[in-house]
Amino acid sequence: MAEHVGLCADAPLGCPCRGDATIHEDRSRALSEARATDEAVECPECGGPATSVSITSWGNCRACRTAHSRSTHPLRW
C-alpha cells in the first residue's frame, strides 16, 4: 500500500481501492487466487479464452480491452 491516501501501488493494474485498506486487501486476495490457477476462463464479453488474472484485473480479455481502448482513443497518424 502506498503511503499517500488515495494512491495505490496497484492502481495501474486496475486496483479500485483509492487508499481503502479493506478494498485493497479484498482485491489483493482475489488476484492471488487468480494467479494460483493456470486454467483458461471464458471472457464475459466475447466468450474467448482468457487468463483468470486478466478477468479479475480488468473484467475482460486482452482483445476486448484493446478493442475498447481503440474505440475510445483511436490512433492518429
N, CA, C and O atoms as CSV, one atom per row, in Angstrom:
chain,resi,resn,atom,element,x,y,z
A,1,MET,N,N,0.842,-1.171,0.000
A,1,MET,CA,C,0.000,0.000,0.000
A,1,MET,C,C,0.881,1.226,0.000
A,1,MET,O,O,1.875,1.278,0.725
A,2,ALA,N,N,0.544,2.181,-0.776
A,2,ALA,CA,C,1.306,3.415,-0.845
A,2,ALA,C,C,1.076,4.256,0.411
A,2,ALA,O,O,0.091,4.069,1.125
A,3,GLU,N,N,1.985,5.169,0.663
A,3,GLU,CA,C,1.874,5.995,1.856
A,3,GLU,C,C,0.807,7.071,1.728
A,3,GLU,O,O,0.166,7.425,2.717
A,4,HIS,N,N,0.611,7.589,0.540
A,4,HIS,CA,C,-0.331,8.680,0.339
A,4,HIS,C,C,-1.759,8.146,0.233
A,4,HIS,O,O,-2.007,7.154,-0.451
A,5,VAL,N,N,-2.675,8.797,0.900
A,5,VAL,CA,C,-4.078,8.391,0.835
A,5,VAL,C,C,-4.592,8.656,-0.576
A,5,VAL,O,O,-4.368,9.729,-1.137
A,6,GLY,N,N,-5.273,7.685,-1.132
A,6,GLY,CA,C,-5.831,7.836,-2.473
A,6,GLY,C,C,-4.925,7.298,-3.556
A,6,GLY,O,O,-5.346,7.194,-4.708
A,7,LEU,N,N,-3.686,6.950,-3.220
A,7,LEU,CA,C,-2.775,6.408,-4.206
A,7,LEU,C,C,-2.430,4.972,-3.826
A,7,LEU,O,O,-2.180,4.680,-2.656
A,8,CYS,N,N,-2.418,4.096,-4.787
A,8,CYS,CA,C,-2.140,2.685,-4.548
A,8,CYS,C,C,-1.058,2.238,-5.528
A,8,CYS,O,O,-1.050,2.662,-6.684
A,9,ALA,N,N,-0.165,1.402,-5.076
A,9,ALA,CA,C,0.884,0.893,-5.953
A,9,ALA,C,C,0.300,0.022,-7.064
A,9,ALA,O,O,0.912,-0.118,-8.123
A,10,ASP,N,N,-0.871,-0.561,-6.836
A,10,ASP,CA,C,-1.522,-1.401,-7.834
A,10,ASP,C,C,-2.531,-0.649,-8.687
A,10,ASP,O,O,-3.267,-1.274,-9.450
A,11,ALA,N,N,-2.586,0.668,-8.582
A,11,ALA,CA,C,-3.540,1.461,-9.373
A,11,ALA,C,C,-3.376,1.242,-10.877
A,11,ALA,O,O,-4.384,1.173,-11.580
A,12,PRO,N,N,-2.140,1.129,-11.408
A,12,PRO,CA,C,-2.010,0.844,-12.840
A,12,PRO,C,C,-2.565,-0.522,-13.228
A,12,PRO,O,O,-2.846,-0.761,-14.403
A,13,LEU,N,N,-2.726,-1.414,-12.267
A,13,LEU,CA,C,-3.291,-2.734,-12.533
A,13,LEU,C,C,-4.798,-2.768,-12.333
A,13,LEU,O,O,-5.403,-3.840,-12.350
A,14,GLY,N,N,-5.401,-1.616,-12.146
A,14,GLY,CA,C,-6.848,-1.546,-12.027
A,14,GLY,C,C,-7.372,-1.645,-10.610
A,14,GLY,O,O,-8.556,-1.921,-10.422
A,15,CYS,N,N,-6.533,-1.429,-9.600
A,15,CYS,CA,C,-6.995,-1.523,-8.215
A,15,CYS,C,C,-7.898,-0.332,-7.896
A,15,CYS,O,O,-7.472,0.815,-8.033
A,16,PRO,N,N,-9.134,-0.585,-7.474
A,16,PRO,CA,C,-10.091,0.493,-7.217
A,16,PRO,C,C,-10.090,0.992,-5.773
A,16,PRO,O,O,-11.041,1.660,-5.367
A,17,CYS,N,N,-9.053,0.690,-4.984
A,17,CYS,CA,C,-9.114,0.938,-3.540
A,17,CYS,C,C,-9.084,2.420,-3.156
A,17,CYS,O,O,-9.726,2.806,-2.179
A,18,ARG,N,N,-8.365,3.245,-3.889
A,18,ARG,CA,C,-8.210,4.671,-3.570
A,18,ARG,C,C,-7.802,4.892,-2.116
A,18,ARG,O,O,-8.254,5.836,-1.468
A,19,GLY,N,N,-6.937,4.004,-1.613
A,19,GLY,CA,C,-6.426,4.138,-0.259
A,19,GLY,C,C,-7.185,3.379,0.802
A,19,GLY,O,O,-6.745,3.353,1.952
A,20,ASP,N,N,-8.309,2.756,0.475
A,20,ASP,CA,C,-9.090,1.982,1.440
A,20,ASP,C,C,-8.453,0.608,1.609
A,20,ASP,O,O,-8.432,-0.188,0.669
A,21,ALA,N,N,-7.934,0.327,2.801
A,21,ALA,CA,C,-7.205,-0.917,3.053
A,21,ALA,C,C,-8.086,-2.145,2.896
A,21,ALA,O,O,-7.605,-3.178,2.431
A,22,THR,N,N,-9.348,-2.070,3.263
A,22,THR,CA,C,-10.252,-3.226,3.158
A,22,THR,C,C,-10.459,-3.617,1.701
A,22,THR,O,O,-10.367,-4.793,1.347
A,23,ILE,N,N,-10.738,-2.636,0.866
A,23,ILE,CA,C,-10.935,-2.900,-0.562
A,23,ILE,C,C,-9.642,-3.433,-1.171
A,23,ILE,O,O,-9.668,-4.347,-1.995
A,24,HIS,N,N,-8.515,-2.860,-0.763
A,24,HIS,CA,C,-7.227,-3.290,-1.304
A,24,HIS,C,C,-6.928,-4.737,-0.925
A,24,HIS,O,O,-6.458,-5.511,-1.760
A,25,GLU,N,N,-7.195,-5.105,0.313
A,25,GLU,CA,C,-6.947,-6.484,0.753
A,25,GLU,C,C,-7.832,-7.471,0.006
A,25,GLU,O,O,-7.367,-8.540,-0.388
A,26,ASP,N,N,-9.104,-7.127,-0.196
A,26,ASP,CA,C,-10.012,-7.997,-0.953
A,26,ASP,C,C,-9.516,-8.173,-2.386
A,26,ASP,O,O,-9.517,-9.278,-2.927
A,27,ARG,N,N,-9.096,-7.071,-2.982
A,27,ARG,CA,C,-8.593,-7.100,-4.362
A,27,ARG,C,C,-7.311,-7.929,-4.446
A,27,ARG,O,O,-7.147,-8.729,-5.367
A,28,SER,N,N,-6.409,-7.739,-3.492
A,28,SER,CA,C,-5.152,-8.494,-3.474
A,28,SER,C,C,-5.409,-9.983,-3.309
A,28,SER,O,O,-4.751,-10.803,-3.949
A,29,ARG,N,N,-6.363,-10.337,-2.456
A,29,ARG,CA,C,-6.704,-11.739,-2.246
A,29,ARG,C,C,-7.277,-12.345,-3.535
A,29,ARG,O,O,-6.921,-13.464,-3.903
A,30,ALA,N,N,-8.150,-11.619,-4.211
A,30,ALA,CA,C,-8.735,-12.123,-5.461
A,30,ALA,C,C,-7.660,-12.310,-6.531
A,30,ALA,O,O,-7.690,-13.292,-7.273
A,31,LEU,N,N,-6.711,-11.375,-6.617
A,31,LEU,CA,C,-5.637,-11.511,-7.599
A,31,LEU,C,C,-4.713,-12.671,-7.252
A,31,LEU,O,O,-4.247,-13.375,-8.148
A,32,SER,N,N,-4.441,-12.879,-5.974
A,32,SER,CA,C,-3.600,-14.003,-5.558
A,32,SER,C,C,-4.261,-15.332,-5.925
A,32,SER,O,O,-3.593,-16.249,-6.403
A,33,GLU,N,N,-5.560,-15.432,-5.704
A,33,GLU,CA,C,-6.289,-16.645,-6.065
A,33,GLU,C,C,-6.294,-16.852,-7.576
A,33,GLU,O,O,-6.186,-17.983,-8.050
A,34,ALA,N,N,-6.419,-15.764,-8.332
A,34,ALA,CA,C,-6.423,-15.865,-9.790
A,34,ALA,C,C,-5.051,-16.290,-10.307
A,34,ALA,O,O,-4.961,-17.066,-11.259
A,35,ARG,N,N,-3.992,-15.792,-9.692
A,35,ARG,CA,C,-2.641,-16.175,-10.102
A,35,ARG,C,C,-2.349,-17.633,-9.779
A,35,ARG,O,O,-1.543,-18.267,-10.460
A,36,ALA,N,N,-2.991,-18.170,-8.750
A,36,ALA,CA,C,-2.759,-19.559,-8.342
A,36,ALA,C,C,-3.334,-20.559,-9.351
A,36,ALA,O,O,-2.845,-21.684,-9.449
A,37,THR,N,N,-4.359,-20.161,-10.095
A,37,THR,CA,C,-4.949,-21.047,-11.094
A,37,THR,C,C,-4.388,-20.708,-12.468
A,37,THR,O,O,-4.336,-19.541,-12.858
A,38,ASP,N,N,-3.970,-21.731,-13.193
A,38,ASP,CA,C,-3.390,-21.529,-14.523
A,38,ASP,C,C,-4.356,-21.883,-15.650
A,38,ASP,O,O,-3.974,-21.873,-16.820
A,39,GLU,N,N,-5.595,-22.191,-15.309
A,39,GLU,CA,C,-6.541,-22.609,-16.334
A,39,GLU,C,C,-7.158,-21.397,-17.043
A,39,GLU,O,O,-7.318,-20.327,-16.458
A,40,ALA,N,N,-7.492,-21.597,-18.298
A,40,ALA,CA,C,-8.126,-20.539,-19.080
A,40,ALA,C,C,-9.604,-20.449,-18.696
A,40,ALA,O,O,-10.253,-21.461,-18.432
A,41,VAL,N,N,-10.114,-19.235,-18.672
A,41,VAL,CA,C,-11.525,-18.998,-18.396
A,41,VAL,C,C,-12.134,-18.288,-19.596
A,41,VAL,O,O,-11.418,-17.850,-20.496
A,42,GLU,N,N,-13.435,-18.179,-19.606
A,42,GLU,CA,C,-14.137,-17.562,-20.721
A,42,GLU,C,C,-14.335,-16.072,-20.472
A,42,GLU,O,O,-14.747,-15.672,-19.383
A,43,CYS,N,N,-14.044,-15.254,-21.472
A,43,CYS,CA,C,-14.247,-13.814,-21.382
A,43,CYS,C,C,-15.749,-13.527,-21.365
A,43,CYS,O,O,-16.478,-14.047,-22.210
A,44,PRO,N,N,-16.225,-12.716,-20.424
A,44,PRO,CA,C,-17.659,-12.442,-20.366
A,44,PRO,C,C,-18.174,-11.592,-21.527
A,44,PRO,O,O,-19.380,-11.560,-21.770
A,45,GLU,N,N,-17.290,-10.907,-22.246
A,45,GLU,CA,C,-17.735,-10.068,-23.370
A,45,GLU,C,C,-17.771,-10.808,-24.691
A,45,GLU,O,O,-18.771,-10.764,-25.407
A,46,CYS,N,N,-16.666,-11.497,-25.020
A,46,CYS,CA,C,-16.590,-12.139,-26.333
A,46,CYS,C,C,-16.696,-13.652,-26.281
A,46,CYS,O,O,-16.938,-14.288,-27.307
A,47,GLY,N,N,-16.519,-14.244,-25.103
A,47,GLY,CA,C,-16.590,-15.689,-24.967
A,47,GLY,C,C,-15.302,-16.402,-25.307
A,47,GLY,O,O,-15.244,-17.630,-25.259
A,48,GLY,N,N,-14.269,-15.653,-25.649
A,48,GLY,CA,C,-12.987,-16.253,-25.984
A,48,GLY,C,C,-12.204,-16.636,-24.741
A,48,GLY,O,O,-12.581,-16.274,-23.626
A,49,PRO,N,N,-11.112,-17.369,-24.930
A,49,PRO,CA,C,-10.296,-17.772,-23.783
A,49,PRO,C,C,-9.523,-16.586,-23.212
A,49,PRO,O,O,-9.063,-15.716,-23.952
A,50,ALA,N,N,-9.388,-16.564,-21.902
A,50,ALA,CA,C,-8.645,-15.505,-21.219
A,50,ALA,C,C,-8.042,-16.086,-19.950
A,50,ALA,O,O,-8.472,-17.135,-19.471
A,51,THR,N,N,-7.058,-15.408,-19.419
A,51,THR,CA,C,-6.488,-15.847,-18.146
A,51,THR,C,C,-7.365,-15.338,-17.013
A,51,THR,O,O,-8.028,-14.310,-17.142
A,52,SER,N,N,-7.363,-16.055,-15.918
A,52,SER,CA,C,-8.172,-15.628,-14.779
A,52,SER,C,C,-7.661,-14.322,-14.183
A,52,SER,O,O,-8.444,-13.553,-13.625
A,53,VAL,N,N,-6.360,-14.061,-14.294
A,53,VAL,CA,C,-5.803,-12.786,-13.806
A,53,VAL,C,C,-6.356,-11.625,-14.627
A,53,VAL,O,O,-6.686,-10.577,-14.073
A,54,SER,N,N,-6.458,-11.802,-15.929
A,54,SER,CA,C,-6.995,-10.752,-16.797
A,54,SER,C,C,-8.452,-10.443,-16.465
A,54,SER,O,O,-8.848,-9.279,-16.406
A,55,ILE,N,N,-9.237,-11.478,-16.251
A,55,ILE,CA,C,-10.646,-11.289,-15.924
A,55,ILE,C,C,-10.789,-10.622,-14.562
A,55,ILE,O,O,-11.624,-9.733,-14.394
A,56,THR,N,N,-9.980,-11.041,-13.585
A,56,THR,CA,C,-10.043,-10.460,-12.252
A,56,THR,C,C,-9.572,-9.013,-12.262
A,56,THR,O,O,-10.165,-8.165,-11.594
A,57,SER,N,N,-8.514,-8.720,-13.011
A,57,SER,CA,C,-7.955,-7.363,-13.037
A,57,SER,C,C,-8.817,-6.388,-13.829
A,57,SER,O,O,-9.128,-5.296,-13.354
A,58,TRP,N,N,-9.202,-6.787,-15.040
A,58,TRP,CA,C,-9.847,-5.840,-15.955
A,58,TRP,C,C,-11.295,-6.166,-16.277
A,58,TRP,O,O,-12.029,-5.287,-16.728
A,59,GLY,N,N,-11.727,-7.397,-16.060
A,59,GLY,CA,C,-13.107,-7.763,-16.326
A,59,GLY,C,C,-13.345,-8.322,-17.710
A,59,GLY,O,O,-14.463,-8.722,-18.034
A,60,ASN,N,N,-12.286,-8.357,-18.548
A,60,ASN,CA,C,-12.420,-8.914,-19.886
A,60,ASN,C,C,-11.048,-9.354,-20.392
A,60,ASN,O,O,-10.044,-9.174,-19.703
A,61,CYS,N,N,-11.004,-9.929,-21.590
A,61,CYS,CA,C,-9.743,-10.414,-22.147
A,61,CYS,C,C,-8.957,-9.269,-22.782
A,61,CYS,O,O,-9.457,-8.152,-22.915
A,62,ARG,N,N,-7.741,-9.564,-23.162
A,62,ARG,CA,C,-6.879,-8.537,-23.745
A,62,ARG,C,C,-7.447,-8.006,-25.067
A,62,ARG,O,O,-7.378,-6.805,-25.328
A,63,ALA,N,N,-7.994,-8.873,-25.886
A,63,ALA,CA,C,-8.547,-8.441,-27.171
A,63,ALA,C,C,-9.712,-7.470,-26.964
A,63,ALA,O,O,-9.807,-6.466,-27.670
A,64,CYS,N,N,-10.590,-7.754,-26.015
A,64,CYS,CA,C,-11.719,-6.853,-25.737
A,64,CYS,C,C,-11.223,-5.530,-25.158
A,64,CYS,O,O,-11.751,-4.467,-25.483
A,65,ARG,N,N,-10.212,-5.602,-24.306
A,65,ARG,CA,C,-9.652,-4.393,-23.700
A,65,ARG,C,C,-8.993,-3.519,-24.766
A,65,ARG,O,O,-9.125,-2.295,-24.742
A,66,THR,N,N,-8.279,-4.158,-25.708
A,66,THR,CA,C,-7.639,-3.414,-26.796
A,66,THR,C,C,-8.687,-2.790,-27.704
A,66,THR,O,O,-8.550,-1.635,-28.108
A,67,ALA,N,N,-9.727,-3.540,-28.026
A,67,ALA,CA,C,-10.795,-3.008,-28.885
A,67,ALA,C,C,-11.484,-1.824,-28.218
A,67,ALA,O,O,-11.786,-0.831,-28.880
A,68,HIS,N,N,-11.732,-1.916,-26.923
A,68,HIS,CA,C,-12.362,-0.813,-26.211
A,68,HIS,C,C,-11.442,0.403,-26.191
A,68,HIS,O,O,-11.893,1.531,-26.390
A,69,SER,N,N,-10.169,0.177,-25.953
A,69,SER,CA,C,-9.201,1.269,-25.921
A,69,SER,C,C,-9.129,1.966,-27.273
A,69,SER,O,O,-9.067,3.193,-27.343
A,70,ARG,N,N,-9.137,1.185,-28.338
A,70,ARG,CA,C,-9.055,1.785,-29.682
A,70,ARG,C,C,-10.329,2.523,-30.061
A,70,ARG,O,O,-10.287,3.476,-30.840
A,71,SER,N,N,-11.465,2.091,-29.516
A,71,SER,CA,C,-12.700,2.791,-29.830
A,71,SER,C,C,-12.803,4.116,-29.070
A,71,SER,O,O,-13.417,5.065,-29.557
A,72,THR,N,N,-12.206,4.181,-27.882
A,72,THR,CA,C,-12.267,5.414,-27.105
A,72,THR,C,C,-11.082,6.340,-27.377
A,72,THR,O,O,-11.202,7.555,-27.223
A,73,HIS,N,N,-9.937,5.778,-27.780
A,73,HIS,CA,C,-8.736,6.578,-28.079
A,73,HIS,C,C,-8.117,6.080,-29.382
A,73,HIS,O,O,-7.108,5.375,-29.351
A,74,PRO,N,N,-8.702,6.434,-30.524
A,74,PRO,CA,C,-8.187,5.921,-31.804
A,74,PRO,C,C,-6.784,6.446,-32.090
A,74,PRO,O,O,-6.403,7.542,-31.678
A,75,LEU,N,N,-6.033,5.614,-32.813
A,75,LEU,CA,C,-4.692,6.027,-33.227
A,75,LEU,C,C,-4.793,7.150,-34.244
A,75,LEU,O,O,-5.622,7.091,-35.153
A,76,ARG,N,N,-3.984,8.143,-34.105
A,76,ARG,CA,C,-3.985,9.268,-35.049
A,76,ARG,C,C,-2.620,9.341,-35.722
A,76,ARG,O,O,-1.588,9.434,-35.058
A,77,TRP,N,N,-2.635,9.298,-37.030
A,77,TRP,CA,C,-1.374,9.329,-37.770
A,77,TRP,C,C,-1.145,10.640,-38.396
A,77,TRP,O,O,-0.127,10.839,-39.059
